[in-house]
Each structure stands twice: as C-alpha cells, then as structure tokens.
Amino acid sequence: MRTDALLVVELYGQVAQRLVLWDAYGGRLDLNPRVLAANPLLWHLLDTGARRSRERWTLRSGTDVLRELGEWIDGETARAVLGTSGLE
C-alpha cells in the first residue's frame, strides 16, 4: 500500500467501521479506524502519505474522511492523555 499515491479513502459502517484505502498501483487496505487511534505512528504515516497524495493530485476522494478521522483520533489521544494523567 502506497499511502503517498492514494486514490480513494472511504469509511464504511456505523457501529463496526472499516476504513478502505486504494492506491494508484492497485493496492487496497481495509482496517478498523481504531487501529490508527491505538497506534499514533501508523496514523502519522498514513496522514503524511495522504498529504503527499493531495499535493500530487492523486487523491480523488476521501479528503473529508481523512480530516474527520484525524479530528477523531486527536480527540481520542487527548482523552487518553488526560485519563492517564488523572486530569479527566
């Protein structure tokens, strides 16, 4: 999966969500968005690659999905940090 050559990003489902990524080389990846929230390094790699895809104009669909996902992950991360530090 080449995140720097993304074509489409889609989010499916309400309760059991899955994120589906397609790249320009025929690669496809399905994953639960919670995996990205639990692994900030993976989210960072995906976000960096998606930014490159936008710069190269390969990302045709899914920028709104990535923006909303980023906002959700940031919120989850903040809640986890506050919970760990006892500042809930």
N, C-alpha and C positions, 0 to 999 in steps of 0.2 A: 504494500500500500504506500503510495507516494502522496503524502499529505501536501507537498508543495506543488502537486498537479491535480488537485481535487476538481472534479466537475460538478458533483451534486452531493449535498448533505441533506438528509431527511430524518425526521423524528416520527416514529410510529408508536401508536398505543397511548392509552390514558393511564392505566394502572401499571401494567408491565411494559414500560417503554423500551424501545430499542432505537439506537442511532445507526443509520446506514450511510456509509461513505462510499463513493465511487470515484476512482481516479482516471486520468486520461489514458492509462496503459491497460485498462481492463480489470484493475484490482477492485475488490469490493470487501468491505469490512462491516460486520454487524456487531454492535456491542451495547451493553446496558450503560446508559449515561452515568450511573452510579460508580462504575469502574473509574471514570475520569475524575469524579469528585473524590474518590478514595486515593487516587494516585496523581497528585499535582504535577509530577514530572511528565506523565503521559498527556495530561491536559495541556501543559506548556508546549510540548512537541506538536500536538495537533493544532493548537492555536497559532503557533509560529508558522507551521506549514500552510495553514489556511490563509494567513496574511500574505504569504508569498503567492498563493494561488490567486488571491484577489488582485495583487499587484500585476500578475501576469495575465489577468483576464481569463483564466481557465475556469474559475468557479462561476458556474452559470446559475446555480440555485442553492440556497441554503445559508446565505449570509445572516438572515434573520434568525434562523435556528441556532447558528453558532453564537450570535450575540446573546440570545436568551439563555442558552446553555452556559455561557460564560458568566452571566449575571447570577444564575442559579448556583453555579459552582463557587463563585465568590461568596455568596451568602452562606452556603454550607461550610465553607472554610472558616469564615468569620465566626459562625456559631460553634464550630469545633474548638477554635482557639479560645473563645470566651468560656466555653464549658470546661476545658482543660485548666484554664487559669482560675476558675471559680468565680468568674465575673458575669455569669448568666444574667 
